[in-house]
């Protein structure tokens, strides 16, 4: 790690769960940071390495060693042991942090136990209040928070595109996890809760209550692995092409959009048509996300936040941005 700009006694004691594309990038950014991070735990889906700070220190997590040490570990993943180790650090007056880079519901179900033990919880997918949960590295959460807290109000062939996105690391290992719309629904749930407490009544079951359109053909919903899904997806390109052509005859384009309409009490995610002059049609490219805030102040011209919304580096940056707020 680089020379620290914060006293070592104020270090964040961090355990990383999930060291895939985003997790590795988070590790790299932590190690390169000038801030004092003490890396006390690492977990993948099968094993973990745990250092409670008893003397060996966090040097085992240097870039040249942590992957080998994790691969060589014979310690199975045990979130209860990890929680107890972080809880002890918190009890000792140290700032303990769990960073979850997975999409695991099993891990998510343990968050309350970590929080009750005084452990901060940060994650890169949409469940808690972090930047990376909504727009990768885009400042969506902080922008919305500023609007709300200052008194403003909210008023190619398809299969080829999916394949290219997967190769570029923009999708989950199984693209079905993106195409089912659940990730967008999670983001909408986070933002809805921030905008107006009354919106909670619309989401009694969290993101599962969002009116969500899946882009997975019904014939493929029973497929369980990503490779099989990608092999069979081209057979359904014509369906998406027809939707695109119908939109084009109206002078429109198709965009998969999440909508929160406070006035009409609507939270939904799905394909929508937009005129070719609309910002959603003209401004998007590559992995870009674009978010448009229509509020009392930003009307008739909305506030727009746009930028790369996928990829390990920018998503990890969102995680790091949240962690640095603890210093």
C-alpha positions in Angstrom: 0.0 0.0 0.0 1.1 3.6 -0.6 2.1 6.0 2.1 -0.9 6.6 4.4 -2.6 10.0 4.7 -4.6 8.9 7.8 -3.1 7.6 11.1 -2.8 3.8 11.2 -4.8 3.7 14.4 -7.8 4.8 12.4 -7.5 1.9 9.9 -10.5 0.2 8.6 -10.4 -3.6 9.2 -11.9 -5.1 6.1 -13.1 -8.5 5.2 -13.8 -9.1 1.5 -16.4 -11.7 0.5 -16.3 -12.5 -3.2 -13.1 -12.1 -5.3 -14.3 -12.4 -8.8 -14.0 -9.6 -11.4 -15.2 -6.9 -9.1 -13.7 -8.4 -6.0 -10.2 -8.5 -7.5 -10.5 -4.9 -8.6 -11.6 -3.9 -5.1 -8.6 -5.7 -3.7 -6.3 -3.9 -6.1 -7.8 -0.5 -5.3 -7.6 -1.1 -1.6 -3.9 -2.2 -1.8 -3.1 0.8 -4.0 -4.9 3.2 -1.7 -3.1 5.8 0.5 -5.7 5.1 3.2 -4.9 2.6 6.0 -6.8 -0.6 5.3 -6.2 -3.7 7.4 -7.4 -6.6 5.3 -8.4 -9.2 7.8 -10.4 -11.7 5.8 -11.0 -13.0 2.3 -13.6 -15.5 1.1 -14.5 -17.0 -2.1 -17.4 -19.5 -2.7 -15.4 -22.4 -1.1 -12.8 -21.3 1.3 -11.6 -18.4 3.4 -8.5 -16.8 4.9 -8.9 -15.1 8.2 -6.5 -12.9 10.1 -8.1 -11.3 13.2 -5.1 -9.1 13.7 -3.5 -11.3 16.4 0.0 -10.5 15.2 0.6 -11.7 11.7 -0.9 -8.5 10.3 -2.5 -7.9 6.9 0.7 -8.5 5.0 -0.6 -11.9 3.8 -3.0 -10.0 1.6 -0.4 -8.2 -0.5 -1.1 -8.5 -4.3 1.6 -11.1 -4.9 0.3 -13.4 -2.2 -3.4 -13.2 -1.4 -4.6 -15.2 -4.4 -2.2 -18.0 -3.7 -3.0 -18.0 0.0 -6.7 -18.2 -0.6 -6.3 -21.0 -3.1 -4.1 -22.9 -0.7 -6.5 -22.4 2.3 -8.2 -25.5 3.7 -10.6 -23.4 5.8 -14.2 -23.7 4.5 -16.3 -20.5 4.4 -18.0 -20.0 7.7 -19.8 -16.6 7.9 -20.5 -17.1 11.6 -16.7 -17.3 12.3 -16.1 -14.3 10.1 -18.8 -12.3 11.9 -17.4 -13.2 15.3 -13.9 -12.1 14.2 -15.2 -8.8 12.9 -17.5 -8.3 16.0 -14.4 -8.7 18.3 -12.6 -6.1 16.3 -15.6 -3.8 16.7 -15.8 -4.6 20.4 -12.1 -3.6 20.7 -13.0 -0.2 19.4 -11.8 -0.8 15.8 -13.8 -0.1 12.7 -14.7 -3.4 11.1 -16.2 -3.6 7.6 -17.7 -6.4 5.6 -17.5 -5.9 1.8 -19.8 -8.3 -0.1 -19.0 -8.5 -3.9 -21.4 -11.3 -4.5 -25.1 -11.5 -5.5 -25.7 -14.3 -2.9 -29.0 -14.1 -1.1 -27.6 -16.4 1.6 -24.9 -13.9 2.4 -27.4 -11.0 2.2 -29.5 -12.8 4.8 -26.6 -12.5 7.4 -26.3 -8.7 7.1 -28.5 -8.0 10.1 -26.2 -10.2 12.3 -23.1 -8.3 11.1 -24.8 -4.9 11.7 -26.0 -5.9 15.1 -22.4 -6.7 16.0 -21.3 -3.2 15.1 -19.9 -4.2 11.7 -20.3 -1.8 8.7 -21.7 -3.6 5.6 -20.9 -2.5 2.1 -21.8 -4.2 -1.2 -21.6 -3.8 -4.9 -25.1 -5.0 -5.8 -28.4 -3.3 -5.1 -29.6 -4.0 -1.5 -28.1 -1.3 0.8 -27.4 2.4 0.5 -24.1 2.5 -1.5 -23.1 4.2 -4.7 -22.1 1.0 -6.5 -25.5 -0.6 -5.8 -27.3 1.7 -8.2 -24.9 3.0 -10.8 -21.6 1.2 -10.5 -19.2 4.2 -10.1 -21.8 6.8 -11.0 -22.8 9.2 -8.2 -26.5 8.3 -8.4 -27.2 7.7 -4.7 -25.4 10.8 -3.5 -27.1 12.9 -6.2 -30.5 11.7 -5.2 -29.7 12.1 -1.5 -28.8 15.7 -2.1 -32.0 16.4 -4.0 -34.2 14.8 -1.4 -32.4 16.2 1.7 -32.5 19.8 0.3 -36.3 19.6 -0.2 -36.6 18.7 -3.9 -39.2 16.2 -5.0 -39.4 13.5 -7.6 -42.2 13.9 -10.1 -27.2 -5.7 -33.4 -28.8 -9.0 -32.9 -29.9 -9.3 -29.3 -27.9 -12.4 -28.6 -24.8 -10.7 -30.1 -25.2 -7.7 -27.9 -25.6 -10.0 -24.8 -22.6 -12.0 -25.8 -20.4 -9.0 -26.3 -21.5 -7.6 -23.0 -20.6 -10.9 -21.3 -17.2 -11.0 -23.0 -16.5 -7.4 -21.8 -17.3 -8.4 -18.2 -20.5 -6.2 -18.1 -22.8 -9.0 -17.1 -22.9 -11.6 -14.4 -21.3 -14.9 -15.3 -24.8 -16.1 -16.1 -26.4 -13.2 -18.2 -29.8 -14.5 -17.1 -29.1 -12.8 -13.8 -29.1 -9.4 -15.7 -31.8 -10.1 -18.3 -34.4 -11.1 -15.7 -34.6 -7.4 -14.5 -34.0 -8.2 -10.9 -30.9 -6.1 -10.7 -32.8 -3.0 -12.0 -35.6 -3.8 -9.6 -33.1 -3.8 -6.6 -31.8 -0.4 -7.7 -35.4 1.0 -8.0 -36.1 -0.3 -4.5 -33.1 1.5 -3.0 -34.0 4.8 -4.7 -37.7 4.5 -3.9 -37.0 4.2 -0.2 -34.8 7.3 -0.4 -37.3 9.4 -2.3 -40.4 9.1 -0.1 -41.2 6.8 2.8 -44.7 6.4 1.4 -43.3 4.5 -1.5 -42.5 1.6 0.9 -46.1 0.6 0.8 -45.7 -0.2 -2.9 -42.8 -2.6 -2.1 -43.9 -4.9 0.7 -41.6 -7.6 -0.6 -38.7 -5.4 -1.5 -37.4 -5.6 -5.1 -39.7 -8.6 -5.7 -42.7 -6.2 -5.6 -41.4 -4.1 -8.5 -43.4 -4.6 -11.7 -40.5 -6.1 -13.7 -40.3 -7.2 -17.3 -37.9 -10.0 -18.0 -36.0 -10.1 -21.2 -35.5 -13.9 -20.9 -37.6 -15.7 -23.4 -40.2 -17.8 -21.6 -38.9 -20.9 -23.4 -35.5 -20.4 -21.7 -36.7 -19.6 -18.2 -35.9 -23.1 -17.0 -32.3 -23.0 -18.2 -29.9 -23.1 -15.3 -26.5 -22.4 -16.7 -25.2 -19.5 -18.7 -23.4 -21.4 -21.5 -26.6 -23.3 -22.4 -28.6 -20.0 -22.3 -26.1 -18.3 -24.6 -26.2 -21.2 -27.1 -30.0 -21.1 -27.3 -30.6 -17.4 -27.2 -30.0 -16.7 -31.0 -33.1 -18.6 -31.8 -35.1 -15.7 -30.2 -33.3 -12.8 -31.8 -36.2 -12.3 -34.2 -38.6 -11.4 -31.4 -36.5 -8.6 -30.1 -35.7 -7.5 -33.7 -39.5 -7.2 -34.3 -39.9 -5.0 -31.2 -37.1 -2.8 -32.4 -38.5 -2.5 -35.9 -42.0 -1.6 -34.6 -40.4 1.2 -32.4 -38.4 2.4 -35.4 -41.6 2.9 -37.5 -42.8 5.3 -34.8 -39.5 7.2 -34.9 -38.5 5.7 -31.5 -35.8 3.4 -30.0 -36.2 0.8 -27.3 -34.5 1.2 -23.9 -34.7 -1.0 -20.8 -35.7 1.6 -18.2 -36.4 1.7 -14.5 -39.1 4.2 -13.6 -40.1 5.7 -10.3 -43.2 7.8 -10.6 -43.9 9.3 -7.1 -47.1 11.2 -8.2 -48.7 8.1 -9.7 -47.2 5.7 -7.2 -45.5 3.5 -9.9 -42.3 1.6 -9.7 -41.5 -0.5 -12.7 -38.8 -1.8 -15.0 -39.1 -2.9 -18.6 -38.7 -2.0 -22.2 -39.9 1.5 -23.1 -40.1 3.5 -26.4 -38.3 6.9 -26.6 -38.1 9.3 -29.5 -34.8 9.3 -31.3 -34.2 12.9 -30.0 -34.6 11.8 -26.4 -31.4 11.7 -24.2 -32.0 8.0 -23.6 -31.7 7.5 -27.4 -28.9 9.9 -28.3 -26.5 9.7 -25.3 -26.0 6.1 -24.6 -23.1 4.0 -25.8 -21.2 0.9 -24.7 -21.8 0.2 -21.0 -23.2 3.6 -20.3 -26.0 4.1 -17.8 -28.1 7.3 -17.8 -30.3 8.5 -15.0 -32.8 11.3 -15.4 -34.2 13.2 -12.4 -37.5 15.1 -13.0 -38.0 17.3 -10.0 -39.6 20.6 -9.0 -36.3 22.4 -9.5 -35.1 20.4 -12.5 -38.1 21.0 -14.7 -38.8 21.2 -17.6 -35.1 20.3 -18.1 -34.2 17.3 -16.0 -30.9 16.6 -14.1 -29.0 13.9 -16.0 -26.2 11.7 -14.7 -24.4 9.6 -17.2 -21.4 7.4 -17.5 -20.0 3.9 -17.4 -22.5 1.8 -15.5 -20.8 -1.6 -15.7 -17.4 -3.2 -15.5 -15.2 -4.3 -12.6 -13.1 -1.1 -12.3 -16.0 1.4 -12.1 -18.1 -0.9 -9.8 -15.1 -1.4 -7.5 -14.6 2.4 -7.5 -18.2 2.8 -6.2 -17.4 0.3 -3.4 -14.1 2.2 -2.6 -16.0 5.5 -2.6 -18.3 4.3 0.1 -15.4 2.8 2.2 -13.5 6.1 2.0 -16.4 7.9 3.5 -15.7 6.1 6.8 -12.4 7.9 7.2 
